[in-house]
Structures are given as C-alpha cells and as structure tokens.
Amino acid sequence: MTTQDDIAAVAGQLADLTRTVEEMEKKLTTLGERADRQQERSNNQQERTETQQERIDMAARELAEVIERLQAAADALRASI
C-alpha cells in the first residue's frame, strides 16, 4: 500500500466517522427534544393535578362547614323539642 492509498483509506474512514457522528447528533437532538416535550407534558399534568387537589380541598372545607351548620341546626331543633 502506498502513502496515497493510506491517506485515501484514512480519509474514507474519517468520512464514515463524520457521517456516523452526524447521525448520532441528529438522534441525540431528537431524543433531547422528545425528552423536553415529555417533561413539559409532565409539568402540565402536575399543575392540573395540583389545581384539582386545591379544588378538592376547598370542596372538603365547604362540606365540613355545611356539616357543622347542619349539626348546629339539628342540635337547636332537638333543644327546642
């Protein structure tokens, strides 16, 4: 093999390596974008979950207040009988 052949072989290997690295870069970029979208969806779901929990907590407090008023009304009714 001559020096020219060696240079040509190395150049071919470098070209293959460059293509492989470019393909890997594209795949990593795609994976990163996909991970970002998934994280955003997860964050949105977490926010919706927190909002729903706040609503549930508020409804539970309101229900507890209604129960207290009903109990007070029932106690007053018993006392008047």
C-alpha positions as CSV (number, residue, x, y, z in Angstrom):
1,M,0.0,0.0,0.0
2,T,1.3,3.4,-0.9
3,T,1.1,6.6,1.2
4,Q,-1.6,7.8,-1.2
5,D,-3.6,4.6,-0.5
6,D,-3.1,5.0,3.2
7,I,-4.3,8.7,3.0
8,A,-7.3,7.6,0.9
9,A,-8.2,4.9,3.4
10,V,-7.9,7.2,6.4
11,A,-9.9,9.9,4.5
12,G,-12.7,7.3,3.8
13,Q,-12.7,6.2,7.5
14,L,-12.9,9.9,8.6
15,A,-15.8,10.5,6.2
16,D,-17.6,7.4,7.6
17,L,-16.9,8.5,11.1
18,T,-18.2,12.0,10.3
19,R,-21.4,10.6,8.9
20,T,-21.8,8.4,11.9
21,V,-21.3,11.3,14.3
22,E,-23.8,13.5,12.4
23,E,-26.4,10.7,12.6
24,M,-25.7,10.3,16.3
25,E,-26.1,14.1,16.7
26,K,-29.4,14.1,14.9
27,K,-30.6,11.2,17.1
28,L,-29.5,12.8,20.3
29,T,-31.1,16.1,19.3
30,T,-34.4,14.2,18.5
31,L,-34.2,12.4,21.9
32,G,-33.5,15.7,23.7
33,E,-36.4,17.4,22.0
34,R,-38.7,14.4,22.8
35,A,-37.5,14.5,26.5
36,D,-38.2,18.2,26.7
37,R,-41.7,17.7,25.3
38,Q,-42.3,14.8,27.7
39,Q,-41.1,17.0,30.6
40,E,-43.4,19.8,29.6
41,R,-46.4,17.4,29.4
42,S,-45.4,16.1,32.8
43,N,-45.2,19.6,34.3
44,N,-48.6,20.4,32.8
45,Q,-50.1,17.3,34.3
46,Q,-48.6,18.1,37.6
47,E,-50.1,21.6,37.5
48,R,-53.5,20.2,36.6
49,T,-53.2,17.7,39.4
50,E,-52.3,20.4,41.9
51,T,-55.3,22.5,40.7
52,Q,-57.7,19.6,41.1
53,Q,-56.3,18.9,44.6
54,E,-56.9,22.5,45.6
55,R,-60.5,22.3,44.3
56,I,-61.0,19.0,46.2
57,D,-59.6,20.6,49.4
58,M,-61.8,23.7,49.0
59,A,-64.9,21.5,48.4
60,A,-64.0,19.4,51.5
61,R,-63.7,22.6,53.7
62,E,-67.0,23.9,52.4
63,L,-68.6,20.5,53.0
64,A,-67.2,20.5,56.6
65,E,-68.7,23.9,57.1
66,V,-72.1,22.8,55.8
67,I,-72.0,19.7,58.1
68,E,-71.2,22.0,61.1
69,R,-74.2,24.2,60.3
70,L,-76.5,21.2,59.8
71,Q,-75.3,19.8,63.1
72,A,-75.9,23.1,64.9
73,A,-79.4,23.3,63.3
74,A,-80.1,19.7,64.4
75,D,-78.9,20.4,67.9
76,A,-81.1,23.6,68.1
77,L,-84.0,21.6,66.8
78,R,-83.6,18.9,69.4
79,A,-83.2,21.5,72.1
80,S,-86.5,23.2,71.1
81,I,-88.5,19.9,71.1
